[in-house]
Amino acid sequence: MPIHRRLPKRGFNNVRFADKVVVVNTAHLQKFFEEGDTVNEESLRAKGLVKGAFDQIKVLSNGNLSKKLTVSVDALSTSAKEKIEKAGGTAA
């Protein structure tokens, strides 16, 4: 058996360089925030919804939202943005 077939295969893996994205659902916004609050990184850390080191915060539309909130995060799904605006809030 040739040596190149006996040795283990190794290759490049992008996991080390990929951005770490923290996900927050609209159900969490409904549960932890009051009417008229501002949702940003500092307020999410204060409520304990995000911890540790990460590159981005993304809000997804899992759950209902009926409170008027001002959301200022790195990324929003289109359906989450629609839910926030339908409840009377603003999304940036």
C-alpha positions in Angstrom: 0.0 0.0 0.0 1.6 3.3 -1.0 2.3 5.8 1.8 -0.1 8.5 0.3 -3.0 6.1 0.8 -1.9 5.0 4.3 -1.8 8.6 5.8 -5.0 10.3 7.0 -6.6 12.8 4.8 -6.4 16.4 5.9 -7.9 19.5 4.5 -9.0 23.1 5.0 -12.0 23.8 7.4 -13.5 27.2 7.5 -15.1 26.8 11.0 -12.3 28.7 12.7 -12.9 31.8 10.4 -16.7 31.8 10.1 -18.7 34.5 11.8 -20.5 33.5 15.0 -24.1 34.6 14.8 -26.4 34.7 17.9 -30.1 34.1 17.2 -32.9 35.8 19.1 -36.5 35.0 18.4 -39.4 37.4 18.4 -41.0 35.2 21.2 -38.0 36.2 23.4 -38.6 39.9 22.6 -42.3 39.5 23.5 -41.4 37.8 26.8 -38.5 39.9 28.1 -39.2 43.4 26.8 -41.9 46.0 27.7 -43.8 48.2 25.3 -41.7 50.9 23.8 -38.3 49.4 24.8 -35.2 49.6 22.6 -33.7 46.3 21.6 -29.9 46.4 21.0 -26.8 44.5 22.1 -26.6 46.2 25.5 -30.2 45.6 26.4 -30.0 41.9 25.2 -27.0 41.4 27.4 -28.7 43.0 30.3 -31.7 40.7 30.0 -29.4 37.6 29.6 -30.5 36.7 26.1 -27.0 36.9 24.6 -23.7 36.0 26.3 -20.1 35.7 25.4 -18.2 36.7 22.3 -20.0 36.8 18.9 -19.9 38.7 15.6 -23.6 39.3 14.8 -27.0 39.3 16.4 -29.9 38.1 14.2 -33.6 38.3 15.0 -35.8 35.5 13.7 -39.6 35.4 13.6 -40.2 32.3 15.7 -43.2 33.3 17.9 -45.6 36.2 18.1 -44.9 39.8 18.8 -47.6 42.3 19.9 -45.4 45.0 21.6 -44.2 48.1 19.9 -40.4 47.8 20.1 -37.4 49.6 18.5 -35.1 46.9 17.2 -31.5 47.8 16.3 -29.4 44.7 15.6 -27.1 43.5 12.9 -29.5 41.3 11.0 -33.2 40.6 10.7 -35.1 38.0 8.8 -37.7 39.5 6.5 -40.6 37.9 8.4 -39.3 39.2 11.7 -39.1 42.7 10.3 -42.7 42.4 9.1 -43.8 41.2 12.5 -42.0 44.1 14.2 -43.4 46.7 11.9 -46.9 45.1 12.0 -46.8 45.5 15.8 -46.0 49.2 15.4 -42.3 49.1 16.1 -39.3 50.0 14.0 -36.6 47.7 12.8 -33.1 48.9 11.7 
